[in-house]
Amino acid sequence: MSKQFKAKTVEFAVTGTSADAFCSRVAAHLDSFPSMSVFNCSEYFIFPGFCDVHVHFREPGFSYKETIKTGCEASARGGYTAVCTMPNLNPVPDSVGNLKMQREIIEKDGTIHVYPYASITVGQKGEALSDLAGMAEDCIAFSDDGRGVQSKELMKEAMLKAKSLGKMIVAHCEDNSLLHGGYIHDGEYAKAHSHRGICSESEWGPIARDIELIRETGCKYHVCHISTKESVELIRKAKAEGLDITCETGPHYLVLDDSDLEESGCFKMNPPLRSEEDRLALIEGIKDGTIDMIATDHAPHSEDEKSKGLEGSAFGIVGIETAFQIMYTNLVKTGVITLEKLVELLAVAPRERFGIPLGCDYTVWKLDSKTSVDSKDFLSKGKATPFEGMPVDGECVLTVCDGKVVYKK
């Protein structure tokens, strides 16, 4: 490392570069900034820039919730230098023109790497395929996140088309016929407080269906935000079979369960917080490699949209500013996983699976800092978090993207 910058560096094999090359690049970059000598001590850690393959930046169409600019600022504060933005926008990126509209905003306001998804179906209505061929070069993958593709036949058609284009299907797995107006997990809390529940099969049923389709089509496939023990087991078996499948889960599913629920919209997300048994199954999936990466599903809403309790509030919480802290405090500091494993989940595996390169992107953390989650301090427009007030370890002090400082404490 640079003589000037004696921070500890956790080294990993990152897509497109070796650990030594990454360290050398960071050291050379820091040497070019004399003001960085403030970090001349051994208490800081340098990590590859984190990569989140599942965020909602809400623009175009819903800029009162979040914008590309505020989403990038929040991401950089959380140590992220690359994100993939979901297509539930207005207009939906289901055509070349609509996707171009989003990309123009990204080019103008993006301060980190922002890779947009294109929708699988027109208007995300699940009735006809979007212009997948026309958008293939300008999107990271195809997804209808926020809605599950209900038709098996249409999903098969999408998989075949995606395979022919060399693109991945990124699936929100949810069977609408099993929802019955539910809005939290169909578990003990729902029963005790007379809430309508969402059954686990509404998630794992579509995963089982799509695994059959992967066998038929050979499509490259990724499952969004898994939350149930059955989902973990299905994906574990599919991987053992050699199918081209990966998946993600979120920090909230790894730390909280439905016994932690409160009568607040800050605890309402889709899929919902499940049982402790499900949470423990997700932990095992992280440890044995069944779950490939952690993604935040950062989903900001206005204060009014999140102020109507569990039943009336919009689905979705924010998380990109707190993800590393929550995982480091609750999984690494407790000995569940190593720090190296956490950075693999946050930075290495997402880039490898989605083909996202690592240039001069890194983030610097002071891991012995102690603070607590305070939504009033968020850079995101969204403030709804189930972790409000939670004591956490670690603080991001610097994030660099393409050699440019995009966040500095």
Steps between C-alpha positions, in 0.01 A plus 500: 500500500593863474734628769266793533192283548559220746142380533419131515370363173277195484610331177275311259507366148274753329359468149752618244783557745719325752512592866856628457402710200205647687718590800768653278243707313347633822842578648608688187176698500534595865860610442368756254288663770722642777194598700424132546783474752233557762451121474861428592424244770414133533137534607349544153399225258486530122244291312413471132203725424181317597253399228123478553309320224158596636406863566209730421605856413147590388595722205340565258148520634526508878769753582318607817611162644860498372705621203806369324697776671377434856519125449863528391584724795344253743679210333840667519448568868436129546822408317334410168649593165270294275126433509237342275171689488166321475249586225180578694507857370283731293545447216604140546825429309327254264614662175812658360356850542392452860831344600684786329306748712628335817856469370510871419417583863768255616759658272409848627461436875672172578810531719561125528449219248126452440389204288129498411285191458255479213160351569414146395145593399334807353402733782592219741147374439601142427307486174763537223877514481676835490739584217771282653717489189491876454599572861752220555813709442391778735377307804668281760230229485124452472268518803141579591594559863207612708282251314537133426449370147188291558491313169728198472479517122601866488788442741626217282481727196694768692767251605552376147527854368736606780723200435519582130609852593754389760309673780375389840147479635482654849176382654266639762336172600145553624181308423217754513237229541641416844517852643136547609560862593782413740764751601716330767618142548228246569646416839451544871503880499233514229277262693550677833427845358230410245704592194464337158801284428707418191578129481850375425381302198424825317879537475636148472228376265610726212864416572418129459316579176789702361756235591309264271521764226875545551538126435306538176657821374852518648433862589729693734276581797518696826241508780429826680467542878437143620349475849385141566669176600332321209653748254845431640457125466362519146791715385752280683373195312489685168864604541599143588335397174721746314231747393604858427326659798603752765313694764512785747352584836484825696652611831158523665420135427828392658463703819126531569201263507127546546535503878675836456202658324352824624182675394694728268546533127874484563455124540303447178690361203442245224575220557425545869712416802451127549539265799814439705525160332510672162760750620727222623462317168610817320805523727591141409448587134745788535756281674487207255490713185141430398431873533750678280471862601334757722288766329313770687180535293534869591142618446434857616153646543368831629434548871126502433513170308678330792289653781191280473605200708554144384179474303482837330862591431681441172730197476868581524778625727832676444828330575794593282652740755490245782554161332868457581457623858204269565677196355835576661343553843258207494686238296873576510540632854292206630713245317232376261712582191843653441567852381642352181175313440294814553698696243472208259120521541489879461771570244651196329215257424259762362763628257596151390144386434385817326824573315556836670867604491699652784707795393651741750202448731551457871356595836677572828348408836585561862373176647544588865263798477182452699180677408130425456263504204341843471269546202505878540862483390431304179592652166222299335161668471355185659522472878309178574730246665423220747846556651430846644708551814693172467859529629744420220873473449688651209487830318572580137753782478574499126361356177680535168346415162710508183770678697263779609396562860123454510465498879723628776412514868 
